[in-house]
Every structure is written in C-alpha cells, then in structure tokens.
Amino acid sequence: MTDRLLARCLWLLIMSMIAACAMGCLILVYHGLFRLVTLQFESGGVIAASGAALGAACWVLCKHSDDLIDRRRP
C-alpha cells in the first residue's frame, strides 16, 4: 500500500515538473518572439534563448521520465 502511494506521488511530482517546464518554455519563447517582433533584439534574444534552454530541459525530463519514476521493465 505504501509503495503504491509513494510511486503515485513520485509520478505526480515528475509529471508536474514536466508540465511546468513545458508551460514555462512556451511562455518564454512566445514572450521572446514578441519582443523580437517589436525590435527589442537584446532582451528578446535572451528571453527566447532561456525558453529554448527550458524546452531542452523538458525534453530531457520526458526522455528519462521512466527512469526517474523507477518504472523499469524487466
């Protein structure tokens, strides 16, 4: 019982991290894109680059989510 509860809590934590990274990535990339459109190149580039970095972190979390949740298949 306790193992299943801890496994579900870990799953919820990992999925929440993935969702938060994806939402932050979208917000930052679009905000940077809108800044670039309004010719604010320095701040727009930095914001868009940080969104791309957050997107890469989200991709890594998605790729290794089974290992993080400890859902190994024998």
C-alpha positions in Angstrom: 0.0 0.0 0.0 2.7 2.5 1.0 4.8 1.6 -2.1 2.0 2.3 -4.4 1.2 5.6 -2.7 4.9 6.6 -2.9 5.1 5.6 -6.5 2.0 7.6 -7.4 3.4 10.7 -5.5 6.7 10.3 -7.4 4.8 10.0 -10.7 2.7 13.2 -9.9 5.9 15.1 -9.0 7.7 14.1 -12.2 4.7 14.9 -14.4 4.2 18.2 -12.7 7.8 19.1 -13.3 7.4 18.2 -17.0 4.2 20.2 -17.3 5.7 23.3 -15.5 8.8 23.1 -17.7 6.7 22.9 -20.9 4.5 25.8 -19.8 7.4 27.9 -18.9 9.1 27.1 -22.2 6.1 28.2 -24.2 5.6 31.4 -22.2 9.3 32.4 -22.5 9.6 31.5 -26.2 6.5 33.4 -27.2 7.4 36.4 -25.0 10.9 36.5 -26.6 9.3 36.2 -30.1 7.0 39.1 -29.4 10.0 41.2 -28.1 11.9 40.3 -31.3 9.0 41.4 -33.5 8.9 44.8 -31.7 12.6 45.2 -32.5 13.9 44.7 -28.9 16.6 42.3 -30.0 18.8 42.1 -26.9 16.0 41.3 -24.4 14.1 39.2 -26.9 17.0 37.1 -27.7 17.9 36.4 -24.1 14.3 35.5 -23.3 13.9 33.3 -26.3 17.2 31.5 -25.6 16.2 30.9 -22.0 12.9 29.4 -23.2 14.8 27.2 -25.6 17.0 26.0 -22.7 13.9 25.3 -20.6 12.5 23.4 -23.6 15.6 21.3 -23.7 15.3 20.5 -20.0 11.7 19.5 -20.6 12.8 17.2 -23.4 15.3 15.5 -21.1 12.7 15.1 -18.4 10.4 13.5 -20.9 13.1 11.2 -22.3 14.2 10.0 -18.9 10.8 10.0 -17.1 10.6 6.2 -16.8 14.0 6.1 -15.1 13.1 9.0 -12.8 9.8 7.3 -11.8 11.6 4.0 -11.4 9.3 2.2 -13.8 11.9 -0.3 -15.2 10.7 -3.2 -17.3 12.4 -6.5 -16.7 
